[in-house]
C-alpha cells in the first residue's frame, strides 16, 4: 500500500501531545522497508514528537494521498536500528554501503511505524 510511495520527499506524522492531548502534526523525512516506515529524530529523544510517542504510541501517518492510523515505536533492535539509519541516510544524504553514515544519521533516534500489508 505505502511501498509505491517510498519515493515521496516527506511524510506527515500526527502524534498526540503528551500534555495537551491535542494532535501535533509535523512534516518529516522517511524511508520505507517492506511494511515498516522509518523516521529519524535529529533532536533525539528530546524532540516533542518522540516524547509524545513515548507517552502514546497511537499516530497518524500520511504519505502522498495515503493516510492511516498506526502505532509508532522507538527502534531498539541493533540490526533494525542500523537499517533505519542507512535507509534514511541513503535517501536524503546519498550514503553508500561501505561509507560512514552522516552525523545526522549517526546521532538521530530511529522511530518505526509498522504499516498494514
LOMILO-316104 format. One record per residue: chain; residue number from 1; x, y, z of N, C-alpha, C in turn. Coordinates in steps of 0.1 Angstrom, whole numbers. Layout:
BEGIN
SITE   c     k      nX      nY      nZ     caX     caY     caZ      cX      cY      cZ
SITE   A   NUM       X       Y       Z       X       Y       Z       X       Y       Z
...
// end
This chain:
BEGIN
SITE   c     k      nX      nY      nZ     caX     caY     caZ      cX      cY      cZ
SITE   A     1       8     -12       0       0       0       0       9      13       0
SITE   A     2      18      14      10      26      26      10      39      24       3
SITE   A     3      43      12       0      56       9      -7      58      17     -20
SITE   A     4      47      19     -27      48      26     -40      50      41     -38
SITE   A     5      48      46     -25      50      60     -22      64      63     -16
SITE   A     6      72      53     -15      85      54      -9      94      65     -14
SITE   A     7      92      69     -27     100      79     -33      95      93     -30
SITE   A     8      84      95     -23      79     108     -19      90     115     -11
SITE   A     9      90     128     -11     100     136      -4      98     136      12
SITE   A    10      86     136      16      83     137      30      70     130      34
SITE   A    11      68     128      47      55     123      52      50     133      62
SITE   A    12      38     132      66      32     140      77      29     130      89
SITE   A    13      34     133     100      32     125     112      24     133     122
SITE   A    14      13     127     127       5     133     137       6     125     150
SITE   A    15      11     131     161      11     125     174       1     132     183
SITE   A    16      -1     126     194     -10     132     204      -1     138     215
SITE   A    17      -3     151     217       5     159     227       4     152     240
SITE   A    18      16     150     246      17     143     259      11     151     270
SITE   A    19      10     164     269       4     172     280      -9     178     276
SITE   A    20     -10     182     263     -23     189     259     -33     179     254
SITE   A    21     -28     167     250     -37     156     244     -43     161     230
SITE   A    22     -37     171     224     -42     176     211     -32     171     201
SITE   A    23     -38     169     188     -29     165     177     -18     174     175
SITE   A    24      -6     168     172       6     176     169      11     171     155
SITE   A    25      11     179     145      15     174     131      28     180     127
SITE   A    26      37     171     122      50     176     116      52     170     102
SITE   A    27      60     177      95      65     172      82      78     165      85
SITE   A    28      80     153      79      93     146      83      98     138      72
SITE   A    29     111     136      71     117     127      61     114     112      66
SITE   A    30     113     103      57     110      90      60     116      80      49
SITE   A    31     117      68      53     121      57      43     112      45      46
SITE   A    32     109      37      36     101      25      38     109      13      34
SITE   A    33     108       3      43     115     -10      40     104     -21      43
SITE   A    34     100     -27      32      89     -37      33      77     -31      39
SITE   A    35      72     -35      51      60     -29      56      63     -20      69
SITE   A    36      75     -14      69      78      -5      80      83       8      75
SITE   A    37      77      19      80      81      32      77      90      37      88
SITE   A    38     102      42      84     112      47      94     114      62      93
SITE   A    39     116      68     105     119      82     106     131      84     115
SITE   A    40     138      94     114     149      97     123     147     111     130
SITE   A    41     148     111     143     147     123     150     160     129     152
SITE   A    42     163     140     145     176     147     146     177     153     160
SITE   A    43     166     156     167     165     161     180     166     150     191
SITE   A    44     168     138     186     170     127     195     157     124     204
SITE   A    45     159     120     216     148     116     225     141     129     230
SITE   A    46     147     141     229     141     153     234     132     159     224
SITE   A    47     131     155     212     121     160     202     107     158     208
SITE   A    48      99     168     206      85     167     211      78     155     205
SITE   A    49      79     153     192      72     142     186      76     128     192
SITE   A    50      89     127     195      94     114     201      89     113     215
SITE   A    51      89     124     223      84     123     236      69     120     236
SITE   A    52      62     126     226      47     123     225      45     108     223
SITE   A    53      53     102     214      52      87     211      55      79     223
SITE   A    54      65      83     231      68      76     243      56      75     253
SITE   A    55      48      86     253      36      86     261      24      79     255
SITE   A    56      22      80     241      11      75     234      16      71     220
SITE   A    57      16      58     218      21      52     205      12      54     193
SITE   A    58      -1      58     196     -10      60     185      -6      72     177
SITE   A    59      -5      70     164      -1      81     155     -10      80     142
SITE   A    60      -9      90     134     -14      90     120      -3      94     111
SITE   A    61      -1      86     101      10      89      91       3      91      78
SITE   A    62       8     101      71       3     104      57      15     105      48
SITE   A    63      15      98      37      25      99      26      17     100      13
SITE   A    64      19     111       6      11     114      -5      -3     115      -1
SITE   A    65     -12     108      -9     -26     109      -6     -31      98       4
SITE   A    66     -21      89       8     -24      78      17     -22      82      32
SITE   A    67     -32      79      40     -31      82      54     -37      71      62
SITE   A    68     -31      67      73     -36      56      82     -33      59      96
SITE   A    69     -41      54     105     -38      54     119     -29      41     122
SITE   A    70     -19      43     130     -10      32     133      -3      34     147
SITE   A    71       5      25     150      13      26     162      28      28     159
SITE   A    72      34      38     165      48      40     163      56      34     175
SITE   A    73      69      32     173      77      26     183      91      31     181
SITE   A    74      99      33     192     113      37     192     120      24     188
SITE   A    75     129      24     178     136      13     174     147       9     184
SITE   A    76     147      -3     188     157      -8     198     166     -19     193
SITE   A    77     162     -28     184     170     -39     179     182     -33     171
SITE   A    78     194     -38     174     206     -32     168     205     -33     152
SITE   A    79     201     -44     147     201     -46     132     190     -37     126
SITE   A    80     179     -36     132     169     -27     127     173     -12     128
SITE   A    81     179      -9     139     184       5     142     194       9     130
SITE   A    82     203       0     127     213       3     117     206       4     103
SITE   A    83     197      -5     100     190      -4      88     182       9      86
SITE   A    84     175      13      96     168      26      96     177      37      92
SITE   A    85     188      38      99     198      49      97     203      48      83
SITE   A    86     207      37      78     212      35      64     202      39      54
SITE   A    87     189      35      55     179      38      46     176      53      45
SITE   A    88     176      60      56     173      74      56     185      82      51
SITE   A    89     197      78      55     209      85      50     211      83      35
SITE   A    90     208      71      30     209      69      16     199      77       8
SITE   A    91     187      78      13     176      85       6     179     100       6
SITE   A    92     183     106      17     184     121      18     199     126      17
SITE   A    93     209     118      21     222     123      21     232     116      11
SITE   A    94     226     106       4     234     100      -6     244      89      -1
SITE   A    95     242      84      11     251      74      17     252      62       8
SITE   A    96     263      56       8     266      43       0     272      33      10
SITE   A    97     269      20       7     275       9      16     290      10      16
SITE   A    98     295       8      28     310       9      30     314      23      34
SITE   A    99     306      33      33     309      46      37     304      49      51
SITE   A   100     309      60      57     305      64      71     292      71      70
SITE   A   101     282      68      79     270      75      79     272      90      82
SITE   A   102     263      98      78     263     112      81     262     114      96
SITE   A   103     266     125     101     265     128     116     250     128     119
SITE   A   104     241     133     111     227     133     113     222     119     115
SITE   A   105     225     110     106     221      96     107     227      89     119
SITE   A   106     239      92     123     245      85     134     240      90     147
SITE   A   107     236     103     148     232     108     161     217     109     163
SITE   A   108     209     105     153     194     106     154     188      94     161
SITE   A   109     176      96     166     168      85     172     159      79     162
SITE   A   110     161      66     159     152      60     149     138      56     155
SITE   A   111     128      59     147     114      56     151     108      48     139
SITE   A   112     100      38     142      93      30     132      78      30     134
SITE   A   113      71      29     122      57      27     122      54      15     113
SITE   A   114      48       5     120      45      -8     112      33      -5     104
SITE   A   115      34      -7      91      23      -4      82      15     -17      79
SITE   A   116       2     -15      77      -6     -27      73      -2     -32      59
SITE   A   117      -3     -45      57       1     -51      44     -10     -50      35
// end
